[in-house]
Amino acid sequence: MASQDWFDKDFYKVLGVSKDVSQSELKKTYRKLARQYHPDSNPGDAKAEAKFKEISEAYSVLSDDEQRKEYDQIRAMGSGARFTAPGGGAGAGGFEDVFGGMFNQGGRGQSYTFQQGGADYDDLLGGLFGSGRFGQSTGGFRGYGGPTRGQDVSASTTIDFQTAVTGETVHLTVDGETVKVRIPAGVSDKQRIRVPGKGRPSPDGGERGDLYLTVTVRRHPVFEREGLNLRVTVPVTFAEATLGATIEVPTLDGATVRLKVAPGTPSGRVLRVKGRGVVSKKATGDLLAEVQVVVPSHLSKQGEDALKAFDATLPDENPREELLAKARAAAR
């Protein structure tokens, strides 16, 4: 930050606080403004980015007791004082205007020599206000842009299928620190969740970085996810599929719902139960029950004879005739 900014900029006004504001209230105000104007919250907004830099500059000075004291002393001289290089011409207030006033030496009429190879402007100000130079994070003046933001951190966790559907607060250890993270309802496998302010701390009092958490979801023995829908395969007997029946279907919470299987239902038909899928903030999914006709692996002699008698009553047609015709036509 150029020293002239300390004359020209009212950092208290930038942050909207009084000159006797406490450090705790100053920090609270800065955090509120930083969240409002942070580039992550205003992507592509040049004005918001400029405002964020401006409030960061102000906070970097006022949050440091020594710098705040020096800033108040310089501002007390009045905004008319200017820094200029030697030889700036008559009437353009130079260093003697500033430091003459500080030490009651009358300003004009005093002679100061500033050498390029020896003590330069930074050396002079460093001697007056601290050992640091312009643009550094130590000493009297910090660099333009304010405190440095902490680094982002990546982590991963594995959760149960049920937890992914309903959501849950989990505790993780990141860099030796326990972090509480809310897993939102409806999170999907391999989804990346951003947790603001849970990354590494700033080295100089700025904002913490963010935590980026990759979630792995364990498979469920019964259900599968299709977006917000839950799918389950439901076995039915040959007789149930042929004659029709009312069956029980499981739900994710351990309860059951009753579904009607229409007569002549083929294997693979999907029956839908509205509102029994994944519940998220935006929508609620359904439960999809896919019918699978189960063929008995063993028949008694009586059952075999009955099935043959049943088959003899069916129309003489080949259910694969259409499939074979399509395959032949595609091969031509």
Secondary structure, 3 states (H helix, E strand, C coil): CCCCHHHHCCHHHHHCCCCCCCHHHHHHHHHHHHHHHCCCCCCCCHHHHHHHHHHHHHHHHHCCHHHHHHHHHHHHCCCCCCCCCCCCCCCCCCHHHHHHHHCCCCCCCCCCCCCCCCCCHHHHHHHHHCCCCCCCCCCCCCCCCCCCCCCCEEEEEEECHHHHHHCEEEEEEECCEEEEEEECCCCCCCEEEEECCCCCCCCCCCCCCCEEEEEEECCCCCCEEECCEEEEEEEEEHHHHHHCEEEEEECCCCCEEEEEECCCCCCCCEEEECCCCCECCCCECCEEEEEEEECCCCCCHHHHHHHHHHHHCCCCCCCCHHHHHHHHHHHC
